[in-house]
Amino acid sequence: MISNPIPWPNGARCAVAITWDMDADSGLNFWNPERADTMVACQTMFRYGPNISVPRLVELGRRFGIKQTLYVPGWCIERYPHAVDQMANNGDEVALHGYLHERANELSKEDELYWFERGIDAYKKHFGRSPAGWRTPSFAFSKYSLRFLIDAGFQYDSSLMGDDVPYVLDDNGDTLIELPTQWSLDDWPYYAYGREINMTTPITAPARALEVFRSEFDAAWEFGSVWISVWHPFLSGRLARIRAVIELIEYMQAKGGVWFATTSEIADHVQGLIARNEWTPTVEKLPAYTSPLPEFSERN
């Protein structure tokens, strides 16, 4: 089923990365700059993530002996350093997730670069080093994003959905490791609801979300792919849902043959395989094309 199966460490059947996007109320402010201060219920819903859920995530990792990855906007590093430090001090990876959860592909090139660089600056000021990993807020990867990531020295991205195993993004010969995920591993379609901000997805029972996550894991285990969650502390960190996360990890560990890793560890493993000529990745050149397509001008 997979044309270029990847050898995982110690003969593992698949790789699993438990990752969390701790957006908090960053996006609320980016898209409602004039009235976010009046949206108090929404604020509390989003702040539940750094204030209540993150300690549970630390406990979760310790309970199962696994390291996780926290993708966090630069503004949240500045606003909620206590939450970020709890994860970092536990040995978990902290990767970057924009600055104010801006949607890059809805911005001009100049504005995207401004927020991109501001996020990096916030990360460097807090940690004293550059981030290794990136996930574009809302999966809104633009036609400029890859170039920005390569020029800034990022080691990997985890925003795209173009394969079942890690692959390589190419921009005129410069490359970056891509660790793909997919919408079915994101908790947003199952849980996100808020009338005031037009989040009107029907709320799904944790058992239903767990069914989807587990079926994707079973396929990853059978065929040897990578399984990367995209969960949000304010959503999956709630009591009934974190209980489902616990059940899922117990299921994974009981099945065996799983390499639990941070996304940075997976990227390092992939880069090592490539450098030693032990595995050949798929390469995707970006941008794939420029709009509008020439076919539109051929109508006449």
C-alpha positions in Angstrom: 0.0 0.0 0.0 2.9 2.4 0.7 5.4 2.5 -2.1 8.4 3.6 0.0 7.8 2.2 3.5 10.0 3.9 6.1 12.1 1.8 8.6 11.1 3.0 12.0 13.4 2.7 15.0 13.8 -0.8 16.7 11.5 -2.4 14.1 8.4 -0.5 15.2 5.4 -0.9 13.0 4.5 2.8 12.9 5.4 6.2 14.5 3.0 8.1 16.7 3.3 11.7 17.7 0.9 13.1 20.2 0.9 16.8 19.3 -1.2 19.7 20.7 -1.9 23.1 19.2 -2.1 25.5 22.1 -3.8 28.4 20.4 -5.4 29.8 23.5 -7.1 33.1 22.6 -4.5 34.2 20.0 -6.7 33.8 17.0 -9.7 35.3 18.8 -7.7 38.6 19.0 -6.3 38.3 15.4 -9.7 38.0 13.8 -11.6 40.2 16.3 -9.0 42.9 17.1 -11.6 45.6 18.0 -13.9 43.5 20.2 -12.0 40.5 21.5 -12.1 42.1 24.9 -15.9 41.9 25.0 -16.0 38.2 24.0 -15.4 37.1 27.6 -17.1 33.6 27.3 -14.9 32.9 24.3 -11.8 34.0 26.1 -12.5 31.7 29.0 -13.2 28.8 26.6 -9.8 29.3 24.9 -7.8 30.0 28.1 -9.0 26.7 29.5 -6.2 25.3 27.4 -3.1 26.9 29.0 -4.7 27.3 32.4 -6.5 24.0 33.0 -5.5 21.5 30.3 -1.8 21.8 30.1 -1.2 20.4 33.6 -3.3 17.4 32.5 -1.1 17.0 29.4 2.0 16.9 31.5 0.4 14.3 33.7 -0.7 12.4 30.6 2.9 12.2 29.3 4.3 11.1 32.7 1.6 8.5 33.1 2.5 6.8 29.8 6.2 7.6 29.7 5.9 9.5 26.4 7.0 12.9 25.1 4.6 15.1 23.3 4.9 18.2 21.1 3.3 21.5 21.9 2.8 23.8 18.9 2.3 27.3 20.2 1.9 30.8 18.7 4.5 33.3 19.7 1.9 35.5 21.4 0.9 32.6 23.6 4.6 32.1 24.6 4.5 35.7 25.8 1.1 35.6 27.3 1.2 32.1 28.9 4.8 31.3 29.7 3.8 29.2 32.7 2.0 26.7 30.4 4.8 26.6 27.8 7.4 26.1 30.6 5.4 23.2 32.1 5.6 21.3 28.9 9.2 22.2 28.2 10.4 21.4 31.8 8.7 18.0 31.4 11.0 17.3 28.4 8.3 17.8 25.8 9.0 19.6 22.6 7.8 23.1 22.0 7.4 24.1 18.3 6.2 27.3 16.7 2.6 27.9 15.5 2.6 31.4 14.1 2.3 34.5 16.2 -1.4 35.3 16.6 -2.7 32.2 14.9 -2.9 34.2 11.6 -4.0 32.5 8.4 -1.0 33.0 6.2 -2.6 32.2 2.9 -5.1 35.1 3.5 -2.3 37.6 4.0 0.0 39.5 1.7 3.5 38.2 1.4 4.8 41.1 3.5 2.2 40.6 6.2 2.8 36.9 6.4 6.6 37.5 6.8 5.9 40.1 9.5 3.9 37.8 11.7 6.2 34.8 10.9 9.3 36.8 12.1 7.5 38.1 15.1 6.6 34.5 16.1 10.3 33.5 15.8 11.4 36.5 17.8 9.0 35.6 20.7 10.3 32.0 20.7 13.9 33.1 20.7 13.4 35.6 23.5 11.8 32.9 25.7 14.0 29.9 24.9 17.2 31.5 23.8 17.3 29.4 20.6 15.5 29.1 17.3 12.5 26.7 16.9 13.1 23.5 15.0 9.5 22.8 14.0 6.6 24.7 12.6 2.9 24.1 12.0 1.0 26.7 10.1 -2.1 28.0 11.9 -5.3 26.5 10.5 -3.2 24.5 8.0 -3.1 27.8 6.0 0.2 27.2 4.3 0.8 29.8 1.6 2.8 29.7 -1.6 5.5 31.7 0.3 5.6 29.7 3.5 8.1 27.1 2.4 10.6 29.7 1.4 10.2 31.5 4.7 10.7 28.3 6.6 13.8 27.3 4.7 15.4 30.7 5.0 14.7 30.8 8.7 16.5 27.5 9.2 13.5 25.3 10.3 14.2 21.6 10.3 10.7 20.4 9.6 7.1 21.4 9.0 3.9 19.6 10.0 1.1 21.4 8.2 0.5 19.5 5.0 -1.3 16.3 4.0 0.4 15.0 0.9 1.5 11.5 2.0 1.1 8.8 4.6 4.8 8.9 5.6 7.2 11.8 5.9 8.3 13.4 2.7 10.4 16.3 1.4 9.3 19.7 0.2 11.5 21.3 -2.4 11.8 25.0 -3.4 14.3 25.4 -6.2 16.6 22.8 -4.8 16.3 23.8 -1.1 14.4 21.3 1.0 12.5 20.8 4.2 11.2 17.6 5.9 7.4 17.5 5.9 5.6 15.4 8.6 2.1 15.0 7.3 -1.1 14.8 9.2 -4.8 15.0 8.1 -8.1 16.4 9.1 -9.3 13.1 10.5 -6.6 13.3 13.2 -7.6 16.9 14.1 -10.1 17.2 17.0 -11.6 20.5 15.6 -14.2 18.8 13.3 -15.5 16.8 16.2 -15.6 19.2 19.1 -15.2 22.9 18.0 -18.4 24.9 18.8 -18.9 28.5 19.6 -21.8 30.6 18.2 -20.0 34.0 18.8 -17.2 33.1 16.5 -19.1 31.0 13.9 -17.7 27.6 15.1 -20.9 25.6 14.5 -19.7 22.1 13.9 -22.1 19.7 15.6 -20.5 18.4 18.8 -19.4 14.8 18.6 -19.3 12.4 21.5 -15.7 11.5 22.5 -16.5 7.8 21.6 -17.1 8.8 18.0 -13.9 10.9 17.7 -12.0 8.0 19.4 -13.4 5.6 16.8 -12.0 7.7 14.0 -8.6 8.3 15.7 -8.3 4.6 16.4 -9.2 3.5 12.9 -6.5 5.8 11.5 -4.0 4.3 14.0 -4.9 0.7 13.1 -4.2 1.6 9.4 -1.0 3.3 10.3 0.1 0.2 12.3 -0.9 -2.2 9.5 0.9 -0.3 6.7 3.7 1.4 8.5 2.8 5.1 8.2 3.1 8.0 10.6 0.2 9.1 12.9 0.3 12.7 14.1 -2.5 14.1 16.1 -3.6 17.7 15.9 -5.4 18.2 19.1 -6.2 21.4 21.0 -5.9 21.7 24.8 -9.1 23.7 25.1 -11.0 21.0 23.2 -9.4 17.6 23.9 -8.2 18.7 27.3 -11.7 18.7 28.6 -12.5 15.9 31.1 -14.6 13.5 28.9 -12.3 14.0 25.9 -9.0 13.6 27.8 -10.4 10.4 29.1 -10.8 9.3 25.5 -7.2 10.3 24.8 -6.1 8.1 27.7 -8.1 5.2 26.3 -6.5 5.6 22.9 -3.0 5.7 24.2 -3.7 2.6 26.3 -4.9 0.9 23.2 -1.8 1.9 21.2 0.6 0.7 23.9 -1.3 -2.6 24.3 -1.0 -3.3 20.6 2.7 -2.8 20.7 5.2 -2.1 18.0 4.6 1.7 18.2 7.4 4.3 18.3 6.1 7.2 20.4 8.1 10.3 19.5 8.0 14.1 19.3 7.8 15.5 15.8 11.4 16.7 16.1 12.5 13.2 16.9 10.7 11.9 13.8 12.2 14.6 11.6 15.7 13.7 13.0 15.2 10.1 12.2 14.0 10.8 8.7 16.9 13.1 8.0 19.3 10.5 9.2 17.9 7.8 7.0 18.1 10.2 4.0 21.7 11.2 4.8 22.8 7.5 5.1 21.0 6.5 1.9 18.8 4.1 3.8 15.5 5.4 2.6 14.3 7.6 -0.3 11.5 10.0 0.4 8.9 11.4 -2.0 9.7 14.9 -3.1 7.1 17.6 -3.7 8.0 20.9 -5.4 6.3 24.0 -4.1 4.6 26.0 -5.2 3.0 23.5 -7.5 1.6 26.1 -9.9 0.6 29.7 -10.1 -3.0 30.9 -10.4 -4.8 31.5 -12.6 -4.0 28.3 -14.5 -3.1 28.9 -18.2 -6.0 26.7 -19.2 -8.4 29.6 -18.3 -6.7 31.9 -20.9 -7.0 29.1 -23.5 -10.8 29.4 -23.7 -10.6 32.0 -26.4 
